[in-house]
Amino acid sequence: MKAAFAAAGVELPIPFPRMTYDQAMQKYGSDKPDLRLPAMLDCEARLTPEMMQTLGIAPSLPVVAIRIPKVGELSRKERDEIKPLFNGQTSGDRKDAKLFDDFKRLEKSWPDAVKNIRERVAKADPSAAPRDDNSDLLVIVAGARSRPSTSPKAE
């Protein structure tokens, strides 16, 4: 592979990066990760049970933080457009995901928890160190608590 790419003028770093299946699933949620995308970081330990209850997060499902570089904050319109993708209705045994993209709002209620999450993201990726220009978008994605069914049961 190295020789073939060298002929085309591309220098490949050897050895190629490797990760186990478990690492790929934990960091990227896929067994074929796109390493150009940011890894997910488990942040469940940073949230207290009371916070999870208030936010409607299922305690049995993962809670991850994702840093998306150079996106900045989402506008109100952008938030409204992506809400249906995450905060939809549950169907059967499937529990929908919840997206928390407004860190300033979370920070007002739980400043210590948000600070811990920001520090964890910065520690995991040194290029994610907090910047003054707020050019990175930081979101939390979590499983929603199941809601009681509103449809009538067939008898």
N, CA, C and O atoms as a GROMACS GRO file, in nm:
protein
  620
    1MET      N    1   0.083  -0.120   0.000
    1MET     CA    2   0.000   0.000   0.000
    1MET      C    3   0.087   0.125   0.000
    1MET      O    4   0.060   0.220  -0.073
    2LYS      N    5   0.192   0.124   0.083
    2LYS     CA    6   0.276   0.242   0.092
    2LYS      C    7   0.341   0.272  -0.043
    2LYS      O    8   0.346   0.388  -0.085
    3ALA      N    9   0.392   0.168  -0.111
    3ALA     CA   10   0.458   0.186  -0.241
    3ALA      C   11   0.359   0.234  -0.347
    3ALA      O   12   0.394   0.318  -0.430
    4ALA      N   13   0.238   0.182  -0.344
    4ALA     CA   14   0.138   0.222  -0.443
    4ALA      C   15   0.102   0.369  -0.428
    4ALA      O   16   0.090   0.442  -0.526
    5PHE      N   17   0.086   0.413  -0.305
    5PHE     CA   18   0.052   0.553  -0.281
    5PHE      C   19   0.173   0.644  -0.306
    5PHE      O   20   0.158   0.757  -0.351
    6ALA      N   21   0.294   0.593  -0.277
    6ALA     CA   22   0.415   0.672  -0.302
    6ALA      C   23   0.430   0.701  -0.450
    6ALA      O   24   0.477   0.809  -0.488
    7ALA      N   25   0.390   0.606  -0.534
    7ALA     CA   26   0.397   0.627  -0.678
    7ALA      C   27   0.306   0.742  -0.722
    7ALA      O   28   0.332   0.810  -0.821
    8ALA      N   29   0.198   0.762  -0.646
    8ALA     CA   30   0.106   0.871  -0.676
    8ALA      C   31   0.145   1.001  -0.604
    8ALA      O   32   0.076   1.102  -0.616
    9GLY      N   33   0.255   0.997  -0.530
    9GLY     CA   34   0.302   1.116  -0.462
    9GLY      C   35   0.241   1.140  -0.324
    9GLY      O   36   0.250   1.250  -0.270
   10VAL      N   37   0.178   1.036  -0.268
   10VAL     CA   38   0.116   1.047  -0.136
   10VAL      C   39   0.194   0.962  -0.038
   10VAL      O   40   0.213   0.842  -0.059
   11GLU      N   41   0.239   1.025   0.069
   11GLU     CA   42   0.315   0.953   0.172
   11GLU      C   43   0.220   0.905   0.281
   11GLU      O   44   0.156   0.987   0.348
   12LEU      N   45   0.210   0.775   0.300
   12LEU     CA   46   0.123   0.718   0.403
   12LEU      C   47   0.201   0.694   0.531
   12LEU      O   48   0.313   0.642   0.527
   13PRO      N   49   0.144   0.730   0.644
   13PRO     CA   50   0.212   0.701   0.771
   13PRO      C   51   0.200   0.552   0.802
   13PRO      O   52   0.092   0.493   0.793
   14ILE      N   53   0.310   0.492   0.838
   14ILE     CA   54   0.313   0.350   0.873
   14ILE      C   55   0.356   0.340   1.018
   14ILE      O   56   0.450   0.411   1.054
   15PRO      N   57   0.297   0.260   1.103
   15PRO     CA   58   0.186   0.170   1.079
   15PRO      C   59   0.054   0.246   1.075
   15PRO      O   60   0.045   0.358   1.128
   16PHE      N   61  -0.048   0.186   1.013
   16PHE     CA   62  -0.180   0.246   1.006
   16PHE      C   63  -0.243   0.246   1.145
   16PHE      O   64  -0.221   0.153   1.223
   17PRO      N   65  -0.320   0.349   1.177
   17PRO     CA   66  -0.388   0.350   1.307
   17PRO      C   67  -0.486   0.232   1.316
   17PRO      O   68  -0.553   0.198   1.219
   18ARG      N   69  -0.492   0.171   1.433
   18ARG     CA   70  -0.583   0.058   1.455
   18ARG      C   71  -0.663   0.081   1.582
   18ARG      O   72  -0.618   0.149   1.674
   19MET      N   73  -0.782   0.024   1.584
   19MET     CA   74  -0.862   0.024   1.705
   19MET      C   75  -0.945  -0.103   1.706
   19MET      O   76  -0.975  -0.162   1.602
   20THR      N   77  -0.982  -0.144   1.825
   20THR     CA   78  -1.063  -0.264   1.839
   20THR      C   79  -1.209  -0.230   1.805
   20THR      O   80  -1.247  -0.114   1.796
   21TYR      N   81  -1.287  -0.334   1.786
   21TYR     CA   82  -1.430  -0.316   1.761
   21TYR      C   83  -1.494  -0.239   1.876
   21TYR      O   84  -1.571  -0.146   1.854
   22ASP      N   85  -1.461  -0.280   2.000
   22ASP     CA   86  -1.519  -0.213   2.117
   22ASP      C   87  -1.482  -0.065   2.123
   22ASP      O   88  -1.565   0.019   2.157
   23GLN      N   89  -1.357  -0.033   2.090
   23GLN     CA   90  -1.315   0.107   2.089
   23GLN      C   91  -1.391   0.186   1.983
   23GLN      O   92  -1.434   0.299   2.009
   24ALA      N   93  -1.408   0.128   1.864
   24ALA     CA   94  -1.479   0.196   1.756
   24ALA      C   95  -1.625   0.221   1.795
   24ALA      O   96  -1.678   0.330   1.771
   25MET      N   97  -1.689   0.122   1.855
   25MET     CA   98  -1.829   0.138   1.894
   25MET      C   99  -1.844   0.241   2.006
   25MET      O  100  -1.938   0.320   2.007
   26GLN      N  101  -1.750   0.240   2.099
   26GLN     CA  102  -1.757   0.334   2.212
   26GLN      C  103  -1.733   0.478   2.166
   26GLN      O  104  -1.803   0.569   2.210
   27LYS      N  105  -1.635   0.498   2.079
   27LYS     CA  106  -1.598   0.634   2.039
   27LYS      C  107  -1.682   0.690   1.925
   27LYS      O  108  -1.708   0.810   1.920
   28TYR      N  109  -1.724   0.601   1.832
   28TYR     CA  110  -1.790   0.650   1.711
   28TYR      C  111  -1.929   0.592   1.688
   28TYR      O  112  -2.002   0.639   1.600
   29GLY      N  113  -1.967   0.491   1.765
   29GLY     CA  114  -2.098   0.430   1.748
   29GLY      C  115  -2.111   0.350   1.620
   29GLY      O  116  -2.223   0.322   1.577
   30SER      N  117  -2.000   0.314   1.559
   30SER     CA  118  -2.000   0.239   1.434
   30SER      C  119  -1.877   0.151   1.428
   30SER      O  120  -1.771   0.186   1.480
   31ASP      N  121  -1.892   0.035   1.364
   31ASP     CA  122  -1.774  -0.051   1.348
   31ASP      C  123  -1.692  -0.012   1.226
   31ASP      O  124  -1.586  -0.070   1.201
   32LYS      N  125  -1.739   0.088   1.150
   32LYS     CA  126  -1.664   0.143   1.037
   32LYS      C  127  -1.656   0.295   1.055
   32LYS      O  128  -1.716   0.370   0.979
   33PRO      N  129  -1.582   0.340   1.155
   33PRO     CA  130  -1.585   0.484   1.187
   33PRO      C  131  -1.516   0.569   1.082
   33PRO      O  132  -1.419   0.528   1.018
   34ASP      N  133  -1.569   0.689   1.067
   34ASP     CA  134  -1.506   0.791   0.984
   34ASP      C  135  -1.422   0.875   1.080
   34ASP      O  136  -1.476   0.954   1.158
   35LEU      N  137  -1.291   0.857   1.075
   35LEU     CA  138  -1.202   0.922   1.171
   35LEU      C  139  -1.192   1.073   1.150
   35LEU      O  140  -1.127   1.143   1.228
   36ARG      N  141  -1.255   1.124   1.046
   36ARG     CA  142  -1.259   1.270   1.027
   36ARG      C  143  -1.360   1.333   1.121
   36ARG      O  144  -1.355   1.453   1.147
   37LEU      N  145  -1.454   1.252   1.172
   37LEU     CA  146  -1.556   1.301   1.263
   37LEU      C  147  -1.506   1.296   1.406
   37LEU      O  148  -1.421   1.213   1.438
   38PRO      N  149  -1.556   1.383   1.493
   38PRO     CA  150  -1.512   1.381   1.632
   38PRO      C  151  -1.565   1.258   1.706
   38PRO      O  152  -1.674   1.209   1.677
   39ALA      N  153  -1.486   1.210   1.800
   39ALA     CA  154  -1.526   1.096   1.880
   39ALA      C  155  -1.629   1.140   1.984
   39ALA      O  156  -1.634   1.256   2.024
   40MET      N  157  -1.710   1.044   2.026
   40MET     CA  158  -1.807   1.068   2.133
   40MET      C  159  -1.737   1.040   2.266
   40MET      O  160  -1.656   0.948   2.276
   41LEU      N  161  -1.768   1.119   2.367
   41LEU     CA  162  -1.709   1.099   2.499
   41LEU      C  163  -1.818   1.072   2.600
   41LEU      O  164  -1.914   1.149   2.611
   42ASP      N  165  -1.805   0.964   2.674
   42ASP     CA  166  -1.903   0.931   2.777
   42ASP      C  167  -1.899   1.038   2.885
   42ASP      O  168  -1.793   1.066   2.941
   43CYS      N  169  -2.013   1.097   2.914
   43CYS     CA  170  -2.018   1.200   3.018
   43CYS      C  171  -2.126   1.172   3.120
   43CYS      O  172  -2.167   1.261   3.195
   44GLU      N  173  -2.174   1.048   3.123
   44GLU     CA  174  -2.281   1.012   3.215
   44GLU      C  175  -2.241   1.034   3.361
   44GLU      O  176  -2.324   1.075   3.442
   45ALA      N  177  -2.116   1.006   3.394
   45ALA     CA  178  -2.069   1.020   3.532
   45ALA      C  179  -2.070   1.166   3.578
   45ALA      O  180  -2.070   1.193   3.698
   46ARG      N  181  -2.072   1.260   3.483
   46ARG     CA  182  -2.073   1.403   3.518
   46ARG      C  183  -2.212   1.453   3.554
   46ARG      O  184  -2.227   1.564   3.605
   47LEU      N  185  -2.316   1.371   3.528
   47LEU     CA  186  -2.453   1.412   3.555
   47LEU      C  187  -2.507   1.336   3.675
   47LEU      O  188  -2.493   1.214   3.684
   48THR      N  189  -2.570   1.408   3.766
   48THR     CA  190  -2.628   1.345   3.883
   48THR      C  191  -2.762   1.282   3.845
   48THR      O  192  -2.821   1.320   3.743
   49PRO      N  193  -2.811   1.186   3.924
   49PRO     CA  194  -2.943   1.128   3.895
   49PRO      C  195  -3.054   1.233   3.890
   49PRO      O  196  -3.148   1.221   3.811
   50GLU      N  197  -3.044   1.336   3.973
   50GLU     CA  198  -3.144   1.442   3.972
   50GLU      C  199  -3.141   1.519   3.840
   50GLU      O  200  -3.246   1.554   3.786
   51MET      N  201  -3.022   1.546   3.789
   51MET     CA  202  -3.009   1.616   3.661
   51MET      C  203  -3.068   1.531   3.549
   51MET      O  204  -3.139   1.582   3.463
   52MET      N  205  -3.038   1.401   3.552
   52MET     CA  206  -3.090   1.312   3.448
   52MET      C  207  -3.243   1.307   3.453
   52MET      O  208  -3.309   1.302   3.349
   53GLN      N  209  -3.298   1.307   3.574
   53GLN     CA  210  -3.443   1.306   3.591
   53GLN      C  211  -3.503   1.434   3.535
   53GLN      O  212  -3.602   1.429   3.461
   54THR      N  213  -3.445   1.549   3.569
   54THR     CA  214  -3.495   1.679   3.523
   54THR      C  215  -3.487   1.691   3.371
   54THR      O  216  -3.578   1.745   3.309
   55LEU      N  217  -3.380   1.641   3.312
   55LEU     CA  218  -3.360   1.652   3.167
   55LEU      C  219  -3.435   1.544   3.089
   55LEU      O  220  -3.440   1.548   2.966
   56GLY      N  221  -3.493   1.447   3.160
   56GLY     CA  222  -3.567   1.341   3.092
   56GLY      C  223  -3.477   1.240   3.025
   56GLY      O  224  -3.512   1.185   2.920
   57ILE      N  225  -3.362   1.214   3.085
   57ILE     CA  226  -3.265   1.120   3.029
   57ILE      C  227  -3.284   0.984   3.093
   57ILE      O  228  -3.298   0.973   3.215
   58ALA      N  229  -3.286   0.880   3.011
   58ALA     CA  230  -3.298   0.743   3.062
   58ALA      C  231  -3.168   0.703   3.130
   58ALA      O  232  -3.062   0.711   3.068
   59PRO      N  233  -3.173   0.660   3.256
   59PRO     CA  234  -3.050   0.624   3.326
   59PRO      C  235  -2.983   0.498   3.270
   59PRO      O  236  -2.864   0.476   3.294
   60SER      N  237  -3.056   0.417   3.198
   60SER     CA  238  -3.000   0.293   3.145
   60SER      C  239  -2.933   0.310   3.010
   60SER      O  240  -2.869   0.216   2.961
   61LEU      N  241  -2.945   0.428   2.948
   61LEU     CA  242  -2.888   0.450   2.815
   61LEU      C  243  -2.768   0.543   2.824
   61LEU      O  244  -2.757   0.621   2.918
   62PRO      N  245  -2.676   0.535   2.726
   62PRO     CA  246  -2.555   0.618   2.730
   62PRO      C  247  -2.585   0.768   2.716
   62PRO      O  248  -2.684   0.810   2.657
   63VAL      N  249  -2.495   0.846   2.774
   63VAL     CA  250  -2.497   0.991   2.762
   63VAL      C  251  -2.359   1.031   2.712
   63VAL      O  252  -2.259   1.008   2.779
   64VAL      N  253  -2.353   1.091   2.592
   64VAL     CA  254  -2.224   1.125   2.533
   64VAL      C  255  -2.218   1.272   2.496
   64VAL      O  256  -2.319   1.335   2.464
   65ALA      N  257  -2.097   1.325   2.501
   65ALA     CA  258  -2.072   1.462   2.456
   65ALA      C  259  -1.998   1.452   2.322
   65ALA      O  260  -1.912   1.366   2.303
   66ILE      N  261  -2.035   1.540   2.231
   66ILE     CA  262  -1.971   1.543   2.100
   66ILE      C  263  -1.928   1.687   2.072
   66ILE      O  264  -2.008   1.780   2.083
   67ARG      N  265  -1.802   1.704   2.036
   67ARG     CA  266  -1.749   1.836   1.999
   67ARG      C  267  -1.740   1.841   1.848
   67ARG      O  268  -1.675   1.757   1.785
   68ILE      N  269  -1.805   1.941   1.790
   68ILE     CA  270  -1.802   1.959   1.646
   68ILE      C  271  -1.721   2.087   1.620
   68ILE      O  272  -1.768   2.197   1.648
   69PRO      N  273  -1.600   2.071   1.568
   69PRO     CA  274  -1.511   2.187   1.555
   69PRO      C  275  -1.558   2.289   1.451
   69PRO      O  276  -1.616   2.254   1.348
   70LYS      N  277  -1.532   2.413   1.483
   70LYS     CA  278  -1.551   2.528   1.394
   70LYS      C  279  -1.694   2.542   1.341
   70LYS      O  280  -1.714   2.580   1.226
   71VAL      N  281  -1.793   2.511   1.425
   71VAL     CA  282  -1.932   2.527   1.386
   71VAL      C  283  -1.994   2.647   1.456
   71VAL      O  284  -2.081   2.714   1.401
   72GLY      N  285  -1.949   2.674   1.577
   72GLY     CA  286  -2.007   2.783   1.655
   72GLY      C  287  -2.140   2.740   1.714
   72GLY      O  288  -2.175   2.622   1.711
   73GLU      N  289  -2.213   2.834   1.768
   73GLU     CA  290  -2.343   2.803   1.827
   73GLU      C  291  -2.448   2.792   1.717
   73GLU      O  292  -2.438   2.856   1.612
   74LEU      N  293  -2.549   2.711   1.743
   74LEU     CA  294  -2.660   2.698   1.650
   74LEU      C  295  -2.757   2.813   1.670
   74LEU      O  296  -2.780   2.859   1.782
   75SER      N  297  -2.814   2.857   1.560
   75SER     CA  298  -2.916   2.961   1.569
   75SER      C  299  -3.046   2.896   1.615
   75SER      O  300  -3.059   2.774   1.616
   76ARG      N  301  -3.141   2.978   1.653
   76ARG     CA  302  -3.272   2.928   1.695
   76ARG      C  303  -3.338   2.848   1.582
   76ARG      O  304  -3.399   2.744   1.607
   77LYS      N  305  -3.326   2.897   1.460
   77LYS     CA  306  -3.384   2.830   1.343
   77LYS      C  307  -3.320   2.692   1.324
   77LYS      O  308  -3.390   2.594   1.299
   78GLU      N  309  -3.188   2.685   1.336
   78GLU     CA  310  -3.118   2.557   1.321
   78GLU      C  311  -3.160   2.459   1.431
   78GLU      O  312  -3.179   2.340   1.404
   79ARG      N  313  -3.176   2.507   1.553
   79ARG     CA  314  -3.223   2.421   1.662
   79ARG      C  315  -3.361   2.366   1.633
   79ARG      O  316  -3.387   2.247   1.653
   80ASP      N  317  -3.451   2.453   1.586
   80ASP     CA  318  -3.587   2.410   1.555
   80ASP      C  319  -3.590   2.308   1.443
   80ASP      O  320  -3.674   2.219   1.443
   81GLU      N  321  -3.498   2.321   1.346
   81GLU     CA  322  -3.494   2.228   1.234
   81GLU      C  323  -3.445   2.089   1.274
   81GLU      O  324  -3.489   1.990   1.216
   82ILE      N  325  -3.355   2.080   1.372
   82ILE     CA  326  -3.303   1.948   1.409
   82ILE      C  327  -3.379   1.882   1.523
   82ILE      O  328  -3.361   1.763   1.549
   83LYS      N  329  -3.464   1.957   1.592
   83LYS     CA  330  -3.542   1.901   1.703
   83LYS      C  331  -3.619   1.775   1.665
   83LYS      O  332  -3.613   1.677   1.739
   84PRO      N  333  -3.692   1.775   1.553
   84PRO     CA  334  -3.768   1.654   1.519
   84PRO      C  335  -3.681   1.529   1.501
   84PRO      O  336  -3.729   1.417   1.518
   85LEU      N  337  -3.556   1.548   1.467
   85LEU     CA  338  -3.466   1.432   1.449
   85LEU      C  339  -3.435   1.363   1.581
   85LEU      O  340  -3.409   1.243   1.583
   86PHE      N  341  -3.437   1.438   1.690
   86PHE     CA  342  -3.397   1.383   1.819
   86PHE      C  343  -3.510   1.367   1.919
   86PHE      O  344  -3.516   1.266   1.989
   87ASN      N  345  -3.596   1.463   1.928
   87ASN     CA  346  -3.694   1.463   2.035
   87ASN      C  347  -3.833   1.420   1.989
   87ASN      O  348  -3.934   1.476   2.031
   88GLY      N  349  -3.836   1.318   1.902
   88GLY     CA  350  -3.963   1.269   1.852
   88GLY      C  351  -4.033   1.178   1.951
   88GLY      O  352  -3.990   1.166   2.066
   89GLN      N  353  -4.139   1.116   1.907
   89GLN     CA  354  -4.216   1.025   1.991
   89GLN      C  355  -4.146   0.890   1.999
   89GLN      O  356  -4.073   0.851   1.909
   90THR      N  357  -4.170   0.820   2.108
   90THR     CA  358  -4.119   0.684   2.120
   90THR      C  359  -4.216   0.591   2.049
   90THR      O  360  -4.335   0.619   2.040
   91SER      N  361  -4.164   0.481   1.998
   91SER     CA  362  -4.251   0.384   1.933
   91SER      C  363  -4.210   0.245   1.977
   91SER      O  364  -4.096   0.203   1.954
   92GLY      N  365  -4.300   0.173   2.039
   92GLY     CA  366  -4.270   0.038   2.086
   92GLY      C  367  -4.161   0.040   2.190
   92GLY      O  368  -4.166   0.118   2.285
   93ASP      N  369  -4.063  -0.048   2.173
   93ASP     CA  370  -3.952  -0.057   2.268
   93ASP      C  371  -3.842   0.044   2.239
   93ASP      O  372  -3.751   0.059   2.320
   94ARG      N  373  -3.849   0.113   2.125
   94ARG     CA  374  -3.744   0.207   2.086
   94ARG      C  375  -3.755   0.334   2.168
   94ARG      O  376  -3.863   0.391   2.183
   95LYS      N  377  -3.643   0.378   2.220
   95LYS     CA  378  -3.638   0.505   2.293
   95LYS      C  379  -3.562   0.605   2.208
   95LYS      O  380  -3.451   0.576   2.164
   96ASP      N  381  -3.619   0.720   2.185
   96ASP     CA  382  -3.555   0.821   2.102
   96ASP      C  383  -3.442   0.888   2.177
   96ASP      O  384  -3.435   0.885   2.300
   97ALA      N  385  -3.353   0.949   2.100
   97ALA     CA  386  -3.242   1.023   2.158
   97ALA      C  387  -3.286   1.165   2.190
   97ALA      O  388  -3.381   1.216   2.130
   98LYS      N  389  -3.217   1.226   2.283
   98LYS     CA  390  -3.239   1.367   2.316
   98LYS      C  391  -3.109   1.441   2.286
   98LYS      O  392  -3.000   1.390   2.311
   99LEU      N  393  -3.123   1.559   2.233
   99LEU     CA  394  -3.008   1.642   2.199
   99LEU      C  395  -3.013   1.767   2.286
   99LEU      O  396  -3.115   1.835   2.294
  100PHE      N  397  -2.901   1.797   2.350
  100PHE     CA  398  -2.888   1.919   2.429
  100PHE      C  399  -2.776   2.000   2.364
  100PHE      O  400  -2.658   1.971   2.382
  101ASP      N  401  -2.816   2.103   2.289
  101ASP     CA  402  -2.718   2.181   2.214
  101ASP      C  403  -2.695   2.321   2.270
  101ASP      O  404  -2.608   2.394   2.222
  102ASP      N  405  -2.772   2.358   2.370
  102ASP     CA  406  -2.760   2.492   2.429
  102ASP      C  407  -2.685   2.482   2.562
  102ASP      O  408  -2.747   2.477   2.669
  103PHE      N  409  -2.553   2.479   2.555
  103PHE     CA  410  -2.472   2.463   2.676
  103PHE      C  411  -2.484   2.582   2.770
  103PHE      O  412  -2.472   2.565   2.891
  104LYS      N  413  -2.509   2.700   2.717
  104LYS     CA  414  -2.524   2.817   2.804
  104LYS      C  415  -2.644   2.800   2.895
  104LYS      O  416  -2.641   2.838   3.012
  105ARG      N  417  -2.750   2.744   2.842
  105ARG     CA  418  -2.871   2.721   2.922
  105ARG      C  419  -2.846   2.616   3.029
  105ARG      O  420  -2.888   2.633   3.144
  106LEU      N  421  -2.778   2.508   2.993
  106LEU     CA  422  -2.744   2.404   3.091
  106LEU      C  423  -2.651   2.460   3.198
  106LEU      O  424  -2.662   2.425   3.315
  107GLU      N  425  -2.560   2.546   3.155
  107GLU     CA  426  -2.462   2.603   3.246
  107GLU      C  427  -2.527   2.690   3.353
  107GLU      O  428  -2.476   2.699   3.465
  108LYS      N  429  -2.637   2.754   3.322
  108LYS     CA  430  -2.707   2.837   3.421
  108LYS      C  431  -2.759   2.752   3.536
  108LYS      O  432  -2.754   2.793   3.652
  109SER      N  433  -2.809   2.632   3.503
  109SER     CA  434  -2.865   2.544   3.606
  109SER      C  435  -2.760   2.459   3.675
  109SER      O  436  -2.767   2.436   3.796
  110TRP      N  437  -2.661   2.411   3.599
  110TRP     CA  438  -2.561   2.319   3.654
  110TRP      C  439  -2.420   2.360   3.609
  110TRP      O  440  -2.361   2.292   3.526
  111PRO      N  441  -2.367   2.468   3.663
  111PRO     CA  442  -2.236   2.516   3.616
  111PRO      C  443  -2.122   2.418   3.639
  111PRO      O  444  -2.034   2.405   3.554
  112ASP      N  445  -2.123   2.347   3.752
  112ASP     CA  446  -2.014   2.254   3.780
  112ASP      C  447  -2.015   2.136   3.684
  112ASP      O  448  -1.909   2.095   3.635
  113ALA      N  449  -2.131   2.082   3.656
  113ALA     CA  450  -2.141   1.967   3.565
  113ALA      C  451  -2.097   2.005   3.425
  113ALA      O  452  -2.023   1.930   3.360
  114VAL      N  453  -2.140   2.121   3.377
  114VAL     CA  454  -2.103   2.166   3.242
  114VAL      C  455  -1.953   2.192   3.236
  114VAL      O  456  -1.888   2.160   3.136
  115LYS      N  457  -1.898   2.250   3.340
  115LYS     CA  458  -1.754   2.274   3.345
  115LYS      C  459  -1.678   2.142   3.338
  115LYS      O  460  -1.578   2.131   3.267
  116ASN      N  461  -1.724   2.040   3.412
  116ASN     CA  462  -1.660   1.909   3.409
  116ASN      C  463  -1.667   1.845   3.271
  116ASN      O  464  -1.570   1.783   3.226
  117ILE      N  465  -1.779   1.861   3.202
  117ILE     CA  466  -1.792   1.805   3.068
  117ILE      C  467  -1.697   1.876   2.972
  117ILE      O  468  -1.630   1.811   2.891
  118ARG      N  469  -1.691   2.009   2.981
  118ARG     CA  470  -1.598   2.084   2.895
  118ARG      C  471  -1.454   2.042   2.921
  118ARG      O  472  -1.376   2.027   2.826
  119GLU      N  473  -1.417   2.023   3.047
  119GLU     CA  474  -1.281   1.980   3.080
  119GLU      C  475  -1.252   1.841   3.026
  119GLU      O  476  -1.142   1.815   2.978
  120ARG      N  477  -1.351   1.752   3.035
  120ARG     CA  478  -1.332   1.615   2.983
  120ARG      C  479  -1.310   1.618   2.832
  120ARG      O  480  -1.225   1.545   2.781
  121VAL      N  481  -1.386   1.700   2.761
  121VAL     CA  482  -1.369   1.710   2.617
  121VAL      C  483  -1.230   1.767   2.584
  121VAL      O  484  -1.163   1.717   2.494
  122ALA      N  485  -1.188   1.870   2.656
  122ALA     CA  486  -1.057   1.930   2.632
  122ALA      C  487  -0.945   1.833   2.663
  122ALA      O  488  -0.844   1.831   2.593
  123LYS      N  489  -0.961   1.752   2.767
  123LYS     CA  490  -0.857   1.655   2.804
  123LYS      C  491  -0.847   1.544   2.700
  123LYS      O  492  -0.737   1.498   2.669
  124ALA      N  493  -0.961   1.500   2.646
  124ALA     CA  494  -0.962   1.391   2.548
  124ALA      C  495  -0.903   1.435   2.415
  124ALA      O  496  -0.843   1.355   2.344
  125ASP      N  497  -0.920   1.563   2.380
  125ASP     CA  498  -0.870   1.614   2.253
  125ASP      C  499  -0.805   1.750   2.279
  125ASP      O  500  -0.874   1.850   2.292
  126PRO      N  501  -0.671   1.753   2.285
  126PRO     CA  502  -0.603   1.879   2.315
  126PRO      C  503  -0.638   1.993   2.219
  126PRO      O  504  -0.629   2.110   2.257
  127SER      N  505  -0.677   1.961   2.096
  127SER     CA  506  -0.715   2.068   2.003
  127SER      C  507  -0.851   2.126   2.039
  127SER      O  508  -0.893   2.227   1.983
  128ALA      N  509  -0.920   2.062   2.136
  128ALA     CA  510  -1.052   2.109   2.178
  128ALA      C  511  -1.045   2.200   2.298
  128ALA      O  512  -1.147   2.230   2.360
  129ALA      N  513  -0.926   2.246   2.333
  129ALA     CA  514  -0.913   2.333   2.449
  129ALA      C  515  -1.006   2.452   2.434
  129ALA      O  516  -1.021   2.505   2.324
  130PRO      N  517  -1.068   2.495   2.544
  130PRO     CA  518  -1.163   2.606   2.534
  130PRO      C  519  -1.098   2.729   2.470
  130PRO      O  520  -0.986   2.766   2.502
  131ARG      N  521  -1.172   2.790   2.379
  131ARG     CA  522  -1.124   2.909   2.309
  131ARG      C  523  -1.215   3.026   2.342
  131ARG      O  524  -1.331   3.007   2.379
  132ASP      N  525  -1.164   3.144   2.327
  132ASP     CA  526  -1.244   3.263   2.354
  132ASP      C  527  -1.346   3.289   2.244
  132ASP      O  528  -1.447   3.356   2.268
  133ASP      N  529  -1.321   3.237   2.122
  133ASP     CA  530  -1.411   3.270   2.011
  133ASP      C  531  -1.531   3.176   2.001
  133ASP      O  532  -1.615   3.195   1.913
  134ASN      N  533  -1.543   3.077   2.087
  134ASN     CA  534  -1.656   2.982   2.087
  134ASN      C  535  -1.682   2.925   1.949
  134ASN      O  536  -1.797   2.915   1.907
  135SER      N  537  -1.576   2.886   1.878
  135SER     CA  538  -1.593   2.837   1.742
  135SER      C  539  -1.634   2.689   1.736
  135SER      O  540  -1.672   2.641   1.628
  136ASP      N  541  -1.628   2.617   1.846
  136ASP     CA  542  -1.667   2.476   1.849
  136ASP      C  543  -1.806   2.461   1.908
  136ASP      O  544  -1.842   2.530   2.003
  137LEU      N  545  -1.883   2.369   1.852
  137LEU     CA  546  -2.015   2.336   1.906
  137LEU      C  547  -2.000   2.213   1.993
  137LEU      O  548  -1.943   2.113   1.950
  138LEU      N  549  -2.051   2.220   2.113
  138LEU     CA  550  -2.047   2.108   2.205
  138LEU      C  551  -2.190   2.069   2.235
  138LEU      O  552  -2.270   2.152   2.279
  139VAL      N  553  -2.224   1.941   2.212
  139VAL     CA  554  -2.359   1.893   2.236
  139VAL      C  555  -2.356   1.767   2.321
  139VAL      O  556  -2.256   1.695   2.325
  140ILE      N  557  -2.467   1.741   2.387
  140ILE     CA  558  -2.484   1.616   2.461
  140ILE      C  559  -2.599   1.542   2.392
  140ILE      O  560  -2.704   1.599   2.364
  141VAL      N  561  -2.575   1.415   2.367
  141VAL     CA  562  -2.679   1.328   2.310
  141VAL      C  563  -2.703   1.218   2.412
  141VAL      O  564  -2.609   1.154   2.460
  142ALA      N  565  -2.830   1.196   2.443
  142ALA     CA  566  -2.865   1.097   2.546
  142ALA      C  567  -2.994   1.026   2.506
  142ALA      O  568  -3.070   1.074   2.422
  143GLY      N  569  -3.016   0.912   2.568
  143GLY     CA  570  -3.140   0.839   2.546
  143GLY      C  571  -3.252   0.902   2.626
  143GLY      O  572  -3.234   0.938   2.743
  144ALA      N  573  -3.367   0.916   2.564
  144ALA     CA  574  -3.484   0.974   2.631
  144ALA      C  575  -3.550   0.870   2.719
  144ALA      O  576  -3.553   0.751   2.685
  145ARG      N  577  -3.603   0.915   2.833
  145ARG     CA  578  -3.683   0.825   2.916
  145ARG      C  579  -3.807   0.789   2.839
  145ARG      O  580  -3.862   0.872   2.766
  146SER      N  581  -3.852   0.666   2.854
  146SER     CA  582  -3.972   0.626   2.782
  146SER      C  583  -4.092   0.697   2.843
  146SER      O  584  -4.102   0.717   2.964
  147ARG      N  585  -4.183   0.734   2.755
  147ARG     CA  586  -4.306   0.801   2.797
  147ARG      C  587  -4.420   0.700   2.788
  147ARG      O  588  -4.414   0.608   2.706
  148PRO      N  589  -4.522   0.715   2.870
  148PRO     CA  590  -4.634   0.623   2.857
  148PRO      C  591  -4.701   0.638   2.722
  148PRO      O  592  -4.710   0.748   2.668
  149SER      N  593  -4.747   0.530   2.670
  149SER     CA  594  -4.813   0.531   2.539
  149SER      C  595  -4.943   0.610   2.546
  149SER      O  596  -5.019   0.597   2.642
  150THR      N  597  -4.967   0.693   2.444
  150THR     CA  598  -5.091   0.773   2.441
  150THR      C  599  -5.195   0.710   2.350
  150THR      O  600  -5.308   0.758   2.341
  151SER      N  601  -5.155   0.601   2.281
  151SER     CA  602  -5.250   0.537   2.190
  151SER      C  603  -5.335   0.437   2.268
  151SER      O  604  -5.286   0.373   2.360
  152PRO      N  605  -5.462   0.425   2.231
  152PRO     CA  606  -5.549   0.332   2.302
  152PRO      C  607  -5.509   0.187   2.271
  152PRO      O  608  -5.467   0.155   2.160
  153LYS      N  609  -5.523   0.102   2.372
  153LYS     CA  610  -5.487  -0.039   2.355
  153LYS      C  611  -5.602  -0.112   2.287
  153LYS      O  612  -5.720  -0.089   2.315
  154ALA      N  613  -5.562  -0.201   2.196
  154ALA     CA  614  -5.664  -0.283   2.129
  154ALA      C  615  -5.710  -0.392   2.223
  154ALA      O  616  -5.628  -0.453   2.294
  155GLU      N  617  -5.838  -0.418   2.226
  155GLU     CA  618  -5.890  -0.521   2.316
  155GLU      C  619  -5.935  -0.641   2.239
  155GLU      O  620  -5.982  -0.739   2.298
   0.00000   0.00000   0.00000
